[in-house]
Amino acid sequence: MVDPLAQPLRLPCGAVLPNRLCKAAMTEGLGDERLRATPRHERLYRAWSEGGAGLLVTGNVMIDRHVLERPGNVAIDTRHAASIDADARARLAAWARAGTVAGNALWMQISHAGRQSPRYVTRQPVGPSDVQLDLLGNYARPRALGEPEILALVQRFAEVAVIARETGFTGVQVHGAHGYLLSSFLSPVTNRRDDAWGGSLENRARFLIETVRAVRRAVGADFPVSVKLNSDDFRKGGFSHEDCLGVVRQLDGEGIDLLEISGGNYEQPRLLGAAGREEDAVEVRASTRVREAYFLEYAASIRRAATMPLMVTGGFRTRAGMELALASGDTDVIGIARPFCTHPDVARRLLARELDALPAFEQGLHLRARGRLSPASPWLAAKMVNVLGAQGWYYQQMDRLADGRPVDLSRGLLRSFARYWWNDLSKAAALRR
């Protein structure tokens, strides 16, 4: 019997993915105090390469060393000589070699954090407008970018894509989702401009479209270029599913090799399987709540608007669910993230039919946290401890793999939450020295 997960996929540019499983992007936080790649990236990505996925996508590689998604990001800031010198490039090349050792593809995710850069990283984030991220007081009010700055950022996305190709990465992904800079330009909530970069959907999408065009021109027609896009922000007045379909129609003529479908942002973290504040949340479709993959139903309507290959990430639980998703034609690639943190060989085991369901620990972790939180804890704060604590738990497992150590499934959520913040604050302090 033909295994749909094991089938290769030829992309429009001519490159071939050896199977339909992808280790989707997860922020690693493994960069050094100069925001360069390290041997820890090599160990982690060698384990994932040997783990059987046909495609690995890195976590955020930032194009601005002053506006990071978190401390420990790798940054390639082409305005800064140390970001692109021989040593920095050699480190990137070592990362790329380790991440492709098993013959899989390795794509660099290129990103700018925008207004979602925390206070302990930058006191002056930037965005389309000066709309502040209101989340536990952790984010400063952004400064609205001027048009010359936007045009310069478009060029820097392209320059980083070229460096990715030159250092051995086999493709790039432009991050246009989850509320980061390109995504914030798409949303009417965060983009209140009245110039050519705001207002109509065409104008709000201009930054993303111009970036994709610049990247494609820079890397050539034979190099994979992917885009990550929200199917919906799930926030009232934000980037809607109808907006998504409109942007997809624009991207369809831009030579995209793979469109990854995700959703949500920091205020509505649907990407993590959670909802934020109820007062500004958009209800997800009832049928979507009971399906395996969070965004698969949205991908079905995107498929009708798009001709490029699609990838859906988030919520897949069973091999049968993955096979059905591929058989339906709603997606061409299955994106998996957190299971790779505890079982780096999860793709190989799926392909060998050793697993019928993915390992998952979120439910038990959340229950453990709820048992320790005071009933008087503010609702949003308690909820964010659960979300960030679970996220920190997976970061800790990733750190252990990067150090060549076995994962520690006994680690508690609150301990992981505290360790996550301590690590990030310590790295932030090192950046300021």
C-alpha positions as CSV (number, residue, x, y, z in Angstrom):
1,M,0.0,0.0,0.0
2,V,1.3,3.5,-0.9
3,D,2.0,5.5,2.2
4,P,0.8,9.1,1.7
5,L,3.1,10.4,4.3
6,A,6.1,9.0,2.6
7,Q,5.4,10.4,-0.9
8,P,7.9,13.0,-2.2
9,L,6.5,16.4,-3.2
10,R,7.9,18.3,-6.2
11,L,7.7,22.0,-5.6
12,P,7.0,24.6,-8.3
13,C,10.7,25.7,-8.3
14,G,11.7,22.1,-9.1
15,A,13.1,21.2,-5.6
16,V,11.7,17.9,-4.1
17,L,10.7,17.3,-0.5
18,P,11.5,13.6,0.3
19,N,8.3,13.1,2.3
20,R,5.2,15.0,3.5
21,L,6.2,15.5,7.1
22,C,7.7,18.9,8.3
23,K,9.2,19.9,11.6
24,A,7.5,23.3,11.7
25,A,9.2,26.4,13.1
26,M,9.8,26.8,16.8
27,T,11.8,29.5,18.3
28,E,15.0,28.0,19.6
29,G,16.7,30.7,21.7
30,L,20.1,29.1,21.2
31,G,22.0,32.0,19.7
32,D,25.0,33.5,21.5
33,E,25.4,37.0,23.0
34,R,26.3,38.2,19.5
35,L,23.1,36.6,18.0
36,R,25.0,34.1,16.0
37,A,24.3,30.4,15.4
38,T,26.1,28.0,17.9
39,P,27.0,24.3,18.1
40,R,23.8,23.9,20.0
41,H,21.9,24.6,16.8
42,E,24.0,21.9,15.1
43,R,23.3,19.2,17.7
44,L,19.5,20.0,17.8
45,Y,19.1,20.1,14.0
46,R,21.2,17.1,13.4
47,A,18.9,15.1,15.7
48,W,15.9,16.4,13.8
49,S,17.5,15.7,10.4
50,E,18.2,12.2,11.5
51,G,14.6,12.0,12.8
52,G,13.1,11.5,9.4
53,A,11.2,14.7,8.5
54,G,11.4,15.6,4.8
55,L,11.5,19.3,5.7
56,L,12.8,21.3,8.7
57,V,11.9,25.0,9.1
58,T,14.1,26.9,11.5
59,G,12.7,29.2,14.2
60,N,12.7,33.0,13.7
61,V,16.0,34.3,12.1
62,M,15.6,38.0,12.7
63,I,16.6,40.7,10.2
64,D,16.9,43.4,12.9
65,R,19.3,42.7,15.8
66,H,17.6,45.4,17.9
67,V,14.0,44.2,17.6
68,L,14.0,40.5,18.5
69,E,11.2,38.0,19.1
70,R,13.2,36.8,22.1
71,P,16.8,36.9,23.4
72,G,18.8,34.1,21.8
73,N,17.4,34.6,18.4
74,V,19.9,34.3,15.5
75,A,19.9,37.7,13.8
76,I,21.3,38.5,10.3
77,D,21.2,42.2,10.3
78,T,22.9,43.3,7.0
79,R,23.5,46.8,8.3
80,H,25.8,45.3,11.0
81,A,29.1,43.9,9.8
82,A,29.4,41.3,12.5
83,S,26.1,39.7,11.4
84,I,27.5,38.9,8.0
85,D,31.2,38.4,8.5
86,A,33.1,35.2,7.7
87,D,32.6,33.8,11.3
88,A,28.9,34.4,11.3
89,R,28.6,32.8,7.9
90,A,30.7,29.8,8.9
91,R,28.4,29.3,11.9
92,L,25.3,29.4,9.6
93,A,27.0,26.9,7.2
94,A,27.7,24.5,10.1
95,W,24.0,24.8,11.2
96,A,22.9,24.1,7.6
97,R,25.2,21.1,7.2
98,A,24.0,19.5,10.4
99,G,20.3,20.2,9.6
100,T,20.6,18.5,6.2
101,V,22.8,15.5,7.1
102,A,20.0,13.0,6.4
103,G,19.1,14.4,3.0
104,N,16.1,16.4,4.0
105,A,15.3,20.1,3.2
106,L,16.2,22.8,5.7
107,W,14.5,26.2,5.3
108,M,15.5,29.4,7.1
109,Q,12.5,31.2,8.5
110,I,13.1,35.0,8.0
111,S,11.3,37.3,10.3
112,H,11.0,40.7,12.0
113,A,9.3,40.8,15.5
114,G,7.7,44.2,15.0
115,R,5.6,45.3,18.0
116,Q,5.9,41.8,19.6
117,S,9.5,42.4,20.8
118,P,9.4,42.4,24.6
119,R,10.5,45.3,26.8
120,Y,13.5,43.4,28.1
121,V,14.8,43.1,24.5
122,T,13.9,46.6,23.2
123,R,12.3,49.7,24.6
124,Q,11.4,50.9,21.1
125,P,9.7,48.2,19.0
126,V,8.3,49.2,15.6
127,G,5.1,48.5,13.7
128,P,2.8,49.9,11.0
129,S,1.2,52.2,13.6
130,D,1.7,53.0,17.3
131,V,-0.7,50.3,18.6
132,Q,0.7,48.8,21.7
133,L,0.5,45.1,22.5
134,D,-1.4,44.9,25.8
135,L,-0.2,41.7,27.4
136,L,0.9,41.7,31.1
137,G,2.7,45.0,30.6
138,N,5.6,43.3,28.8
139,Y,5.6,45.3,25.5
140,A,6.4,48.9,24.9
141,R,4.4,51.2,22.5
142,P,5.8,50.7,19.0
143,R,7.0,53.5,16.7
144,A,5.3,53.7,13.3
145,L,7.7,53.0,10.5
146,G,8.2,55.5,7.8
147,E,8.0,54.5,4.1
148,P,11.8,54.7,3.6
149,E,12.2,52.3,6.5
150,I,9.6,49.9,5.1
151,L,11.4,49.8,1.7
152,A,14.7,49.2,3.4
153,L,13.2,46.3,5.4
154,V,11.9,44.7,2.2
155,Q,15.5,44.8,0.8
156,R,16.9,43.3,4.1
157,F,14.5,40.4,3.9
158,A,15.9,39.7,0.4
159,E,19.5,40.1,1.5
160,V,19.1,37.6,4.3
161,A,17.5,35.1,1.9
162,V,20.6,35.3,-0.3
163,I,22.8,34.7,2.8
164,A,20.6,31.6,3.6
165,R,21.2,30.2,0.1
166,E,24.9,31.0,0.2
167,T,25.4,29.3,3.6
168,G,23.7,26.0,2.6
169,F,20.1,26.4,3.7
170,T,17.9,24.8,1.0
171,G,15.0,27.3,1.1
172,V,13.5,30.2,3.0
173,Q,10.2,31.0,4.6
174,V,9.0,34.5,4.9
175,H,7.1,34.8,8.2
176,G,3.9,36.7,7.6
177,A,1.9,35.2,10.5
178,H,1.4,35.3,14.3
179,G,1.3,39.1,14.7
180,Y,5.0,39.8,13.8
181,L,5.8,42.8,11.6
182,L,4.5,41.6,8.2
183,S,1.4,40.1,9.9
184,S,0.8,43.3,11.8
185,F,0.7,45.3,8.6
186,L,-2.1,42.9,7.4
187,S,-4.4,43.6,10.4
188,P,-6.7,46.6,10.6
189,V,-6.3,46.5,14.3
190,T,-2.6,47.2,14.2
191,N,-2.3,48.9,10.9
192,R,-4.1,52.3,11.0
193,R,-2.1,54.0,8.3
194,D,-3.7,56.2,5.6
195,D,-0.8,55.9,3.1
196,A,0.0,53.3,0.5
197,W,0.8,50.8,3.2
198,G,-2.6,50.9,5.0
199,G,-6.3,51.1,4.6
200,S,-7.4,48.7,1.8
201,L,-6.4,45.0,1.9
202,E,-4.3,45.6,-1.1
203,N,-2.4,48.3,0.7
204,R,-2.1,46.3,4.0
205,A,-0.7,43.4,2.0
206,R,1.8,45.5,0.1
207,F,4.7,45.0,2.5
208,L,4.3,41.2,2.4
209,I,3.9,41.1,-1.4
210,E,6.8,43.4,-2.0
211,T,8.9,41.3,0.4
212,V,8.1,38.1,-1.4
213,R,8.9,39.6,-4.8
214,A,12.2,41.0,-3.6
215,V,13.1,37.6,-2.0
216,R,12.3,35.7,-5.2
217,R,14.3,38.1,-7.4
218,A,17.2,37.8,-5.0
219,V,17.4,34.0,-4.8
220,G,16.3,33.1,-8.3
221,A,13.6,30.9,-9.7
222,D,15.1,27.5,-8.6
223,F,15.3,28.1,-4.8
224,P,12.3,27.3,-2.6
225,V,10.4,30.4,-1.2
226,S,7.7,29.8,1.3
227,V,5.3,32.1,3.2
228,K,3.7,31.5,6.6
229,L,0.3,33.2,6.7
230,N,-2.6,33.4,9.2
231,S,-5.8,31.8,8.1
232,D,-7.4,34.2,10.6
233,D,-6.2,36.4,13.5
234,F,-9.3,35.3,15.5
235,R,-9.5,38.8,16.9
236,K,-12.5,41.1,16.4
237,G,-11.7,43.6,13.6
238,G,-8.4,41.9,12.8
239,F,-7.1,40.0,9.8
240,S,-10.1,37.8,8.9
241,H,-10.4,34.6,6.9
242,E,-11.8,36.6,4.0
243,D,-8.8,38.9,4.2
244,C,-6.6,35.8,4.1
245,L,-8.3,34.5,0.9
246,G,-7.7,37.9,-0.7
247,V,-4.0,37.8,0.2
248,V,-3.7,34.2,-1.0
249,R,-5.1,35.3,-4.4
250,Q,-2.3,37.9,-4.6
251,L,0.4,35.5,-3.5
252,D,-0.8,32.9,-6.1
253,G,1.0,34.8,-8.9
254,E,4.2,35.4,-7.0
255,G,6.0,32.0,-7.5
256,I,5.4,30.7,-3.9
257,D,6.6,27.1,-3.5
258,L,4.7,26.4,-0.2
259,L,2.1,28.3,1.7
260,E,2.0,27.4,5.4
261,I,-1.4,28.0,7.0
262,S,-1.5,28.9,10.7
263,G,-3.5,31.4,12.8
264,G,-3.6,33.7,15.8
265,N,-1.1,36.0,17.5
266,Y,0.1,36.8,21.0
267,E,-3.3,38.2,22.0
268,Q,-5.2,35.2,20.6
269,P,-2.7,32.3,20.7
270,R,-4.6,29.8,18.5
271,L,-1.2,28.7,17.1
272,L,-0.7,27.1,20.6
273,G,-4.3,25.7,20.7
274,A,-5.4,28.3,23.2
275,A,-7.6,31.5,23.1
276,G,-6.9,34.8,24.7
277,R,-9.2,37.5,26.0
278,E,-12.8,36.6,25.5
279,E,-14.0,40.2,24.8
280,D,-12.0,40.5,21.6
281,A,-11.9,36.9,20.4
282,V,-13.5,35.7,17.3
283,E,-15.2,32.3,17.8
284,V,-13.7,29.5,15.7
285,R,-16.0,27.4,13.6
286,A,-17.7,24.6,15.6
287,S,-16.5,22.0,13.2
288,T,-13.0,23.2,13.5
289,R,-13.0,22.7,17.3
290,V,-13.6,19.0,16.9
291,R,-11.2,18.3,14.1
292,E,-7.7,17.3,14.6
293,A,-5.8,20.1,12.9
294,Y,-6.6,23.6,14.2
295,F,-6.6,25.2,10.8
296,L,-7.5,22.4,8.4
297,E,-11.0,23.7,7.6
298,Y,-9.6,27.1,6.8
299,A,-7.0,25.4,4.5
300,A,-9.9,23.8,2.5
301,S,-11.3,27.2,1.5
302,I,-7.7,28.5,0.8
303,R,-7.2,25.5,-1.5
304,R,-10.0,26.7,-3.6
305,A,-8.3,30.1,-4.0
306,A,-4.7,28.9,-4.4
307,T,-2.7,26.8,-6.8
308,M,0.6,26.6,-4.8
309,P,1.2,23.7,-2.5
310,L,-0.2,24.1,1.1
311,M,1.1,23.1,4.5
312,V,-1.1,23.0,7.6
313,T,0.5,23.2,11.1
314,G,-1.0,22.7,14.5
315,G,-3.2,20.1,16.2
316,F,-2.5,17.0,14.3
317,R,-2.8,14.1,16.7
318,T,-3.1,10.8,14.7
319,R,-1.5,9.2,11.7
320,A,-5.0,8.5,10.4
321,G,-5.9,12.2,10.6
322,M,-2.8,13.1,8.7
323,E,-3.6,10.6,6.0
324,L,-7.1,11.9,5.7
325,A,-5.9,15.5,5.4
326,L,-3.5,14.6,2.6
327,A,-6.2,12.4,0.8
328,S,-8.7,15.3,0.9
329,G,-6.3,17.5,-1.0
330,D,-6.7,20.2,1.6
331,T,-3.0,20.1,2.4
332,D,0.1,18.8,0.8
333,V,2.4,18.8,3.8
334,I,1.8,18.0,7.5
335,G,3.4,20.5,9.9
336,I,4.3,19.1,13.3
337,A,6.1,21.1,16.0
338,R,6.0,20.3,19.7
339,P,6.2,16.5,19.4
340,F,9.7,17.0,17.9
341,C,10.8,18.5,21.3
342,T,10.2,15.3,23.2
343,H,10.6,12.7,20.4
344,P,13.1,14.0,17.8
345,D,12.6,10.9,15.7
346,V,8.8,11.2,15.6
347,A,8.7,11.5,11.8
348,R,10.8,8.4,11.3
349,R,8.5,6.5,13.7
350,L,5.4,7.7,11.8
351,L,6.9,6.7,8.5
352,A,7.7,3.3,9.9
353,R,4.2,2.9,11.2
354,E,5.5,2.6,14.8
355,L,3.1,5.3,15.9
356,D,-0.6,5.7,15.4
357,A,-0.8,8.9,17.6
358,L,1.6,11.7,18.4
359,P,2.9,12.1,21.9
360,A,1.3,15.1,23.7
361,F,1.7,16.4,27.2
362,E,-0.2,19.7,27.3
363,Q,-3.3,18.4,29.1
364,G,-1.4,16.9,32.0
365,L,0.8,20.0,32.3
366,H,-2.1,22.4,32.4
367,L,-3.9,20.4,35.0
368,R,-0.7,20.4,37.1
369,A,-0.6,24.2,36.8
370,R,-4.2,24.7,37.7
371,G,-3.8,22.7,40.8
372,R,-1.1,25.1,42.1
373,L,-2.6,28.4,41.0
374,S,-4.7,30.3,43.6
375,P,-8.4,30.6,42.8
376,A,-8.0,34.3,43.2
377,S,-5.4,34.5,40.4
378,P,-6.5,37.0,37.7
379,W,-8.1,34.9,34.9
380,L,-5.8,36.2,32.1
381,A,-2.7,35.9,34.2
382,A,-3.5,32.3,35.2
383,K,-4.3,31.5,31.6
384,M,-1.0,33.0,30.3
385,V,0.9,31.0,33.0
386,N,-0.6,27.9,31.5
387,V,0.2,28.8,27.9
388,L,3.7,30.2,28.6
389,G,4.4,27.5,31.1
390,A,3.7,24.7,28.6
391,Q,5.7,26.6,26.0
392,G,8.6,26.9,28.5
393,W,8.3,23.2,29.2
394,Y,8.9,22.4,25.5
395,Y,11.7,25.0,25.4
396,Q,13.4,23.1,28.2
397,Q,13.2,19.9,26.3
398,M,14.6,21.6,23.2
399,D,17.5,22.9,25.3
400,R,18.3,19.5,26.6
401,L,18.4,18.0,23.0
402,A,20.6,20.9,22.0
403,D,23.0,20.0,24.8
404,G,23.0,16.4,23.8
405,R,21.1,15.3,26.9
406,P,17.9,13.2,27.1
407,V,14.6,15.0,27.6
408,D,13.1,15.2,31.1
409,L,9.4,14.5,31.0
410,S,9.1,14.8,34.7
411,R,9.8,18.5,34.8
412,G,6.9,20.5,36.1
413,L,5.1,23.3,34.3
414,L,5.7,26.1,36.9
415,R,9.3,25.2,37.2
416,S,9.6,25.3,33.4
417,F,7.8,28.7,33.4
418,A,10.2,30.2,35.8
419,R,13.2,28.7,34.0
420,Y,12.0,30.0,30.7
421,W,11.8,33.6,32.1
422,W,15.1,33.3,33.9
423,N,16.9,32.1,30.7
424,D,15.4,34.9,28.6
425,L,16.1,37.6,31.1
426,S,19.7,36.4,31.6
427,K,20.3,36.4,27.8
428,A,18.7,39.9,27.5
429,A,21.1,41.2,30.2
430,A,24.0,39.7,28.3
431,L,22.9,41.5,25.1
432,R,23.1,44.8,26.9
433,R,26.6,44.3,28.1
